[in-house]
Amino acid sequence: GDYPGRVSLVAHRSASHDPLNSRRRERGKRYTKTMGMRMGGGSGGANAGRAAAASGPKKPLKPETLKRVARTFQPYLAQIVLIVVCVLISAALGVATPYFLRIIIDRGLLLRDLNVVTVYSGLTVLVTLAATVFSLGYGYLSVIVGQKILRDLRARLFGHLQGMPLRFFTATRTGEIQSRLTNDFTSVSGVLSDTVASVLFSVATVLSSLVGMFLFDWRLTLLSVGSMPLFAFIASKVGDYAGKIRKEAAEQNANITATMQETLSVSGVLLTKTTGRQELTTRRFGKDNEALAATSVRMTMVMRVFFNLIRLAFSLTPIFVYWLAGYLVVGLRDTNLTIGTIVGFTALQTQLLFPLTQLLSVQADVTSSLSLFERIFEYLDLPQEITDAPDALTLNPDTVRGSVRFENVTFFYEQEASLPEREPSERKEKGVRPTLQNITLDARPGQLIALVGASGAGKTTLTYLIPRLYDADQGRVLIDDVDIKQIKLQSLGQVIGVVTQETYLVHDTIRENLRYGRPEASDAELIEAAKAAAIHDHVASLPEGYDTVVGERGYKLSGGEKQRIAIARAILKNPKILILDEATSALDTQSERLIQGALERLSTGRTTFAIAHRLSTILAADQILVMQRGEIIERGTHPELLEQDGAYARLYAAQFRDHEEDPLPLRLPLLEENLA
């Protein structure tokens, strides 16, 4: 292709000697660096894998993160209030049980009153059952609210990524994006569904238990809570350290996810097998896997040591309580400290263990989870460079004529980190060469505009400006005399059809792949489009016909079959503006001639831009634009360009041995030499 970042990053790894690949990698790195600067740098760049992890020192959590997390709860305020009520009731009922136990011992067992024992034992059972019901209630509500918040965040992030410019996806690994949408959300799921409700319950239980313990005996209470500040300090330090480890683990997990996505896809497996790089790929994966395992061990051991210290402290504390109680009763002759009080107090103390442990350790969970929230928010904060204008228009597909005009269009693919906001003229002064320069053309409705030139001349980039996959840095692109920046993006996509040389099919049936062009199309319309694209007979011969699953990226089909399905999809969509990026490049001569008839019918009444290296496909074009290094160097019809005896004439002579006979399309190995 002729736009940077098009080659798979897996290919980059295995073909690092290729100067073209090296150049594209550098462009991707510059864009990643630019996006990382916009997001605040550190590990939160557009590509938070190895490169971002090494790009600079990690920054502490932003205070705004906690506020943004809190704002995600606002739509569910009523449910949260109900959760709080259930938590308070459950905690209060839990404190009542030790008081009933004191009464059972002091007034029932010691005084041998069976009625008191029976009544308060029954009350204890009822209170315990009621506390369990309310506990299940707030647990259920917290899971519902947590999952709804995750759903909202995931939908926001997915929608936001849908609006990101194409340059973002050419600079970011697919596995990294998938990690943000899967692994990071899985990691924070427990915090939203469990930790928040657990914190509320733990706070309520600790406070109510402390009040109850003070009411039992303030001296025993002071002894019990004396060690809390020490463990709160330890928890704070452990939380900070655990947060760093968990964020490191998330980045390593993203690396592994990206590596698996790149190497275990059909394309990745083909690449590694055909280049003999299985051992190298396995070794690199093993290195990442080893790093993740080591980080996970560190995380596990940190938390286990922490919890064991807390458990040890709470195991020893009752011994000191019993000693103090014995001293007060035996040594000081304190008659107010009864057996029932001591038993009830220790019951409350035991009840305090779990929620207090939760509170002491919650900082470790919350802090580390907030770091993952930051990763999610970093993607949500990425600027959507191509958006709808406030007063954007909606095109009516039935009335659009399809004229396309470029007015002095200049476009820079490279977004230099040092020049992120520079004007085009300033970039030129800094030596940054534009991908497209001063492009002016006028395509009238129904015309076929052909683009020819060497790879890297800017042909694909020019056509990508029409559906606003990129935006021009200078000049305007107009459809029916309306600047496309004043047209709604969704509306723009409905009137433009694109068939590329790299056909993409989803892992679904042929029928559903065709319906991507027009979801509401009937089966009869599908068949008609398939016949027009010369693919119906082949599909009909398959055992499952149109219900045949094509496999990942359509690998069950040949290249020509995939392209014919893509052409049928475009025919079904019936767009007013059609872009054909070497749409017949994978077809044999016979299939190509069949498709040419279909494309001629498809092109009738609509503006068509055809990018072709085989000149046999564009001889009848209304305009042929010859591009070189981002500029149009020749334009005209086929006869006119032959008369000029310039770059196009040399290219034509190189491809066709006899101009007078029906030309056979030939592959041209070095287009650059013919356009030199």
N, C-alpha and C positions, 0 to 999 in steps of 0.2 A: 504493500500500500504506500500512499504518499503522505501519510500523516504520522507524527512521532508516537511512540508508545504502542504501536499496533501489534508488534511481535510479542508473543507470550513471554512472560518473565522467566518461565522455565527454559525457553530457548535462549534467553539472555545468559542464564547460568552456564548452559552447556556450550555456548558459542561466544564466549567472552573475547575470543580473538577477532571477532568480526567487527571492523571499524564502524559499520553502520549501526550495529547493535549497541556498541559502546556509546555512540553519539546519542542514541535514543535513551539509553539508560541515564546519561547525564541530564538530558532534558527532564526525565521523570524525577530525578533527584532534586533538580532545581525547583520544580513545581512543588514537590513534597516539602522542601525547605521553606518555600514561600508560605504554603498553607500552615506549616508548623509555626511560623512567626506570627501569623494572624491569630492562631489559637493560643499563643502564649509560650510556645516552644516546649522544651522538655520532652517527656514521653508522650505528650498528647498531640503529636503531629498527625498529619493525614495518614501516615503509615506508621503505626505505633509498634512496629516489629523491631528487628535488629537495628535498622538505621536510626529510627527515632530513639531507641533506648540509648544509643551511643551519641546522639546529637548534642547532648548537653546535660547539665545537672538537673535532677528532678526538683520540682518546686513543691512547697507544702500545699496542703489542701486549701482551696479558696473558701473564705467565710461565706461567700455567696452560694456555694454548693449546698450547704445545709438549708438555706432559705429557699432555694429552688426545689429541693426535695420536699420541703414542707408545703410548697405551693402545689405540688402534685396531689396532695391529700385534700385540697380545698373542695373539689367537686363532690367529695364523699363525706362532707362534714356531718350530715345527719347520721350516717352509719357509724362514724367514728364516735359521736356522742353516745350512741347506743352501746358501743363497745366499752366505753369508759364506765357507763352505768353498770353494765354486767360485771366488769372487772372489780369495781368498788364493792358491789354486793357480794361477789365471790370471796374477796379478801376479808370483808367484815365477818362473813359466816365462818371463814377459816379460823379467825381469832376466837370465836365463841366457844369452840370445842374445848380448849384448855381450861376455860372457866367452868364449863360443865364438869370437866374431870376433877377440878379442885372440889367442887360441891359433892361429887360422888364419893370422893375419898374422905373429906372432913366431916360431912354431914350424913353420909350414907354408910360407908364401910366402918369408920371409927365409932360411929354412934349406933351401928347395927340397925339402920333404918332401911329396910328393903324397898319401901315405897319411893324414897328419894333416889335410890339406885336405879329403880325401874323407870321412873319418870325422866330422869336426866340422861339415862342411857338411851331411851327412846328419842329424846330431843337431839342427842348427839348424832344418832342415825339420820334423823330428818334433816338436820343442818348439813351434814356431810353430803347427803343426796342432793340437797338444794344447791350447795356450793359446786357440786359436780355438773349439775345442769347448767348453771350460769357460766361455768368454765367452758363447757362445750359450746355454749351460745357465743361467747366472745371469741372463742377459737375459730368457729365457723365464719363469723362475720369478718374477722381479721383476714382470713384466707381469701374470702370473696373480695374485700376491698383491695388487698394486696395484689391479687391477680388482675383486677380491673385497672389498677394503676400501671402495672406492667404492660397490660394490653394497650393502654393509652400511649405509654412511652414508646413501645415497640412500633405502634402504628405511626406515631409522630416521626420517629427516626426513619422508618421505611419510606414514608411519604417525603421526608426531607431529602433523603438520598435520591429519590426519583427525580427531584428537581435540581440535583447537582449537575454541573456542566460535564461534558464528555471528558475534558482534560483531567478532571478529578479521578475518573475511573481508569484512565490510561496511566496515571501516576500512583495508583493505590492497588495493592494486591487484593484480589477477590476474597481470599481467605481471611484477610484482616477485617474486611467489611462484614463477612459472615460471623466472625468472632464477636464483633460488637453486638450483632443482632441475636446471637445465641448464647455463647459462653458468658458474656458479661451479664445478660439478663438472667441467666440461670443462677449466677452467683448472688445477685441482689434479690432474687425471688424470696429466699429465706428471710431476709431482713424485713421485707415488706409484709410477708404473709405471717411470720412467726415472731421475729424479734421485737417489732413495735408493740404488739399486744403483750408479749412477755415482759417487756420493760414496764408497761403500764401496770400489769399485774404484780410484778416484783416490787415496784415503788409502793403500790397500795398495800401489799402484804408486809413489806418492811416497816412502813410507817405505822400501820395498825398493830403489828406485832411489838414494835418498840413501845407504843403507848400502853399496850396490854402488859408488857414486862415491867414498865415503870409503875403501873398500878399494882402489880404483884409485889415488887420490891425494888426500890430505886438503886439500892446498893449492889444487888446482883446484876442489875441492868448495866450500871457503869462498868463493872468488871467485864461483862460480856462484849460491850461495844468499844472497849478501850483499844482494841487492836485494829479497828476498822480503818482509821486514817492511814496506817501503814500499808494495808492491803489495797486501799484506794490508790495510793501512790504507785505501788507495784503494778496495779491494773493499768494505770495511765501509761507507764513506760512500756508495758507489754503490748498495749493497744497501738502505740505508735510504731513499734517494731513490727508487729503483726501486719499492720496496714502496708508497710513498705514491702514485706515479703509477699503479701497477697497481690499487690499491684504488679510486682515482678513476675509472679506466677501467671497472672492474667496475660501479660505481654508474651511470656514464653508459650503459653497456651495458644495465643493468637499466631505465633510463629509456626507452631506445629499444625494448627488448622490450615494456615495458608499453604504450608508445604504439602500437606495431604491433598488439599484441593487442587494444587498445581500438578502434582505428580501422580495422583491416583485417578485423575480424570482420564477419559479415553485419549485425549490429545497428549496428556503428560506421559501416559504409559507408552504410547507410540513413540514419543520423542526419546524416552530413556532406553527403550528396547532397540530402536534403530540407530542410536548413537553409542550403545554399549556403556551407558552411564548408570546402570542399576547399582553397582557397588558404590559409586560416588554419592548417588542420591541416598542410598541406605545409610552410608556413613554420616552424611550431613543430618539426616533425620535422627540417627542415633545420638548425635551430639546435642541436638535440641531436646530430645527425649530425656537424655541423661541430666541436662540442666534443669528441666521441669521436675524430674524425680527428686533431685537434690533439694530444690526449693520447697517441694511438698513435704519432704522429711523435716526440713527446718521449721516449717509452719506447724506441723503436727507436734514436734517435740516442744516448741515454745509453748503451745497451748496446754500440752500435757503437764509440763513442769509447773505452769501457772495454776492449773486446776488442782494438782496434787498439793501444792503449797497451801491453797485455800482449804482443801479437805483436811490437811494436817492440823491447821489452826483450829478449825471447828471441831475436830476430834478431841483436841486437848482442852479447849475452853470449858466443857462441862466438868472436867476434873477440878478445875479451879473454882467453878461455881459450887460444887459439892463441898469443897474444902471451906469456902467462905461461909456457906450455909451452916456447916458443922461448927465453925468458930462462933457464929452469931448465936446459934441455939445452945451449944454446950458451954462455950467460953463466956459469952455475954448474957446468957440466960434470956434470950429474946423469945418471949412467948407468942409474939405475933406471927412469927415465921413457922407456919404449920407444915405438916407433911404434904397436904394437898397443895399448898402454895409452891413448895419446892418442885413437886411433880408437874404441876401446871406450868411453872416457869420454864423448866427444862423442855416441856413439850413445845412451848412457844419458841424457845431457843432452837430446838431442832427444826421447827417449822420455818424458822428464819434462815436456815442454812441455804436451801436451794435458791430462793429469790435473791438473797444477798450475793450469792455466788454469781447469779445471772447478772446482777447490777455491776459487780466488780469486773466481770469479763465482757460486759456489753460494749465497752469502749473499743475492745479489740475487734468485735464484729462490726460495729457501726463505722469506726474509722476506716477499716479496710474496705467496707462496702461503699462508703462515700467516695473512696478513690475510684471505684468502678463506676459510680454515678458520674464522676467527673469525666471519665472516658466517654460515657454516653452523651453527656452534655457537650463535650468537645465537638462531636460530630453534629449535634443539633445546632451548634453555634457556627459551623462552617458557612461562609457566605454563599448563597445561591446567586451566582453571577448573572444567570439568565432567568428572569422572572417576568410575570405579566405586569405591564404598566397599569396604573390605577384606572385609566380610561380606555383599556384595551378593547378592541372590537372583536366580535364573533363573526367569522366568515360563514356564509351560507354555501355549503358544498354544491347546491343546485344552481347557484347564480354566479359562482366564481368563474371568471374567464380563463385564468391561468397565465397571464402575462407576468414575466419576471424581468426585473431590471436591476443591474448593479451600477451604482454611481460612485466611481473613484474609491473603490473598496480596498482598504489595506488591513491586513490581519497579521498579528504576531502570535504564533503558537507558544513560543517561549515566554513565560512570565518570570523574568529574572527577580530573584529575591531582593537584589539591591535596587531594582527599579520597578517595584510593584505598582506604583501609581503614576508612572511617567507617561507623558503624552507620546504618540508615535514619533513625532519629530525628535523628541529627546532621546528615545530609544535608538533612533538611527544615529544620532550623534555619539552614542555610547558604543556603536558598532554592532547592535543587535539587528540582524537581518530579518525583515518581515517574511512570513510564509507566503503571503499574497501581497502584491503591490500594485496599487492604482488600477484595479480591475474595473473595467466598464464594459457592459454588454447589455443588449436588449433582446429578450426572447419573446416573440409574440405568441398568442395562443395558437396551439396546434403545431408549432414549429419543433423540429428535432435539432437540438444543439449538441454537437459532438465535441468532446474534449480529448485531445491526444497530446502525448508528450512523454518524456522519460519519467520513470518512477521518482517520486520526490518533487515533481514539478509543481504540485499544488492542486491537482485536478480534484481529488476526493475532498480536500479541505474546502475548495470553492463550492462544491455541491452541498457540503455539510453546513454552510452558512445559510442555505435556503430554509431548512427546517429548524434553524437556530440551535443546532448542536454546538455551534460556536457563535459568538457575536463579533461582528466586525469592529476593529479598533478605530477605524476611520471610514467615512463614507456610509452609504445606505444600500440596503437591499429591499426592493419593493415588489409586492405582488398586487397586480391590478391597481398600480399607482398608490398603494398603501404601504408605508414603512412596516416591515414585519415586526419591528419592536412595538408597534401599536396593535398587533393582532394577538389574541389569546393563544398560548402555546398549544393547548388541546385542540383548539379550532384549526391551528396551523397543521398539526399532525393529521387531521382528518382529510385534508385536501392534498396531501403529499404522500406519494408512495415511493419506497426505496427498495431496490433489489441490488444487493452487493455481491461481490465475488466470494466473500466468506459467508456463505449462507448459514443462518442459525435456525435450527429447529429444536423445539422443546421436546423433552422426553414424554411424548404422548402419541396419540394416534395421528395418522395422516389427516383425518377429518378435522381434528381439533387444531392442528397446525395450519390448515387452510382457513379455518374460521378466525384465526388471529387477524386476518384481513378484514372480515366483517362478521362479527359474532352471530348476527341474526340471519345469516344466509341460510337458505334451504338446501337440502341435499341435491336438488336438481340444479341449483346455481353452482354448487360445488363441482358437480360433474361437468357442467358446461365450461367452467373456468379451467378445470383440469384438461378437458379436451383441447381447449384453445392453447394450452401450454404444452400439448403433446405428451402428457403424462398419464392420462386416464387409462389407456390400454395396459400400461405396465401395472398401475395400481389395481385394476380389475383382475389381473392375472395372479395377484398375491392371494394366498389362502384366506386371509381375513379382509382383503380389499381395503376399503377406506378406514377400517378399524385396526389396521396394522400399526403396532407401536414402532416408532422409528428408532428408538434407542437414544442414548445421550448424544445431543448435538446431531442427531440424525445419522449416526455411524452405521446403521443397518442399510443405508442407501448409498449409492454411488454419488460422486460429486455432481454429475450431470443430472441425476434424479432429484437430488436436493435442490439444485438450482431451478429445475422445472417446477418443483412444488412452490418455491419462493416466487417464481413468475406467476404461477396460478394464483397465489395468495394476493399478489398485486393486481392481477386481473379482477379478482373477486372484489377487492377494495374499490376499484374503479376511480382512482384519484384524478384530479385535474392537472396535477404536476407530478411527473414521473422521473425518478432518478435511477439510472441503470449504471451501476459501477462494475463494468466488465461482467455483465449479467450472463453472458454466454461463454465465459472463459473456460468452463469445465466441460463443455459439450463437444462431442465429435462433430464432424462435418455434416452428417445427415441430420442429427438432432438440431444442430445450429440452424440449418436451413428451415426446419420445421418451426423452430422458435421464432425466426425472423418474421415469418408470416404472422404469428401470434402477436409479436411485438408491434408490427405495423398496424394491426387492427387495434391493439391496445393504445397506440400512440395517437390514433385519429381523434382529433378534437381536444387534445391536451398537450401541454408543453412538456417535452421530454429532453432531459439531459442525459447523454450517453457517454460514459467513459470507456474507451476501448483502445486496446493495443492492436487488435486485429482490425485493420482498416476495412476489411470486407463487410463489416457490420454497420459501417456509418457512411458508405459512399453516397447515399441519397440524402444526407443531412442537409437541412436548410442553412445551417452555419457550422463550420468546423473551426474550432479554436485550438491553435497550437500553443501549448504552454511550455515555458522554460524558466526555471528558478523563480516561480511565483508570478510571472508576468505573461500576458498574452502577446506573443511575438508575431503571430500570423492569424488571419481570420478570413473566411470566405467559404464558398462552396468547393466541392471536390475539383471541378474543372478550373475554377479560378485559382485555386492554390497550386494546381499543377502548372498553370501558366506562369505563376510567380517564380517557379523553379527554386524554391527555398527549402527550408527544413522539412516541410510536409512532402514536397516532391522527392527529396532524398529518402525519407522514411517509406514512401510508397514504392519507390524503385527497389528498396531493399527487401520489401515484403513480396512484391509480385514480379515474376520474371517476364510475364507477357501481359501488357496492359489491355490488349485488345480482346483477350479471351476471358472467360468467366474465371475470376481469380479464386485461388484456394487460399484460405487463411493459413499463414505460416507463423510459427513462434519466432520472435525476434530476441535473441539473447542479450544484446547490448544496445538498448534504445538510446542510451546516452551518446554513443558514438555517432549514431545516425542523425542526432539533433545538434551535434557539436557545430 
